[in-house]
Amino acid sequence: MKRQYKVSLSLEDLKNRIVATFEAKHRRFGQHRPSLDWTARNQALLNFRFMGVEVGVTLTLGNGLLDIDARVPLRLVAFFPLAARAVEEEISNWKVKPHQ
């Protein structure tokens, strides 16, 4: 399940926002065993467990866009709209807009 956002932040500023947000959420939701691994200068893998199921998210940064690609297991698809709203609220705090 993919989402794309326009960003007006530099690559480094966007990475810093992602890391800071991850650290804050990790403290709050550590029981879900979240991990954030930068696989390239502009790409990160975010993994966590929810309801006993592993969820993976790829974050790709570049060209003024933030792409979020969540691999959501079928049994969790019903929760995706709620999770997407939470992500969008967080991103809106960064002063970015959904890409139309």
N, C-alpha and C positions, 0 to 999 in steps of 0.2 A: 504494500500500500504506500503510494508515493505522494509526497507533498513537495512543493517548491515555493520558496520565498525570495523576494527581492531584498537585498541588503545594501545598506549604504555605509557599511563598515569595511575597513581594510581587512585583508586576510588574517593578519596577526590579531587585530582587535576582535574579530569574530571568533577566532580560536580561543582567545582569552575569555570571552563571554561564555562559550561552550564549556570550557574547563571550570570556570567559577560556578556556573549553574550545576554542572555535574557534581562538583564537590558539595554544594549545598544540598542537593537532592540525595547524595550518597549518605550524608549524615542523617537525613530524615527517613530514608527508605533503605537503609543498609541491609535489612533482613531479606531484600530481594536480590542481594549479591550483585549489584551493578558493577560493570567494568567499562572503562573507556580506553581504547587503544588507538593511537594514531598510526595508521598503516602507510601513510604518505603525508607529504607536507599539507595537502588539502583534503585528506580523507581520514575519517575515524570510524571505528566500529564500537557501537554501544550495545552491550548485552546485559540482560537481567532476567530474573525468574519471576513469573507471575502465575499464581495458582498452580505451582509445580511445573510450569512449562517454560522452556527457554525461549526468549524473544530476542531477536537481533535487529539492530537498526544501523544502517550505513548513512553517515553524514558526509556529503561532498560539498566543498566550498569552492567558489570560483566564479569569475565573470559576473560579479554582482549578484550571485544567487547562492542560496543554501538549499541543497536538495536533501530530502529526508526520505529514505526508502526503508520501511519497516517490514520485516518478514514476520507476519502475524499468523500463528497456527490457527487452523479452522475453529477450534473450540474457543478461541479468544476474539474472533472477529466481532462479536457483539459488543465488546468493550472498546473497540477501536475508535468510534466517534467520541467517546468520553476522553480517551487518551489524547486524541488529536486536538480537542478543545484545550486541554491542559497545556499541551505543547504550544499551541498558538497563543495562548495567554502569556506564557513565558516569553516567547519570541517577541510578542508585541511590546514587552518591556524593553526590548533592545532597539526599538524604533525601526522595525522593518515591516514590510507589507507582503501579504500573500501575492504570489505571481499570478496574474490573470492571463 
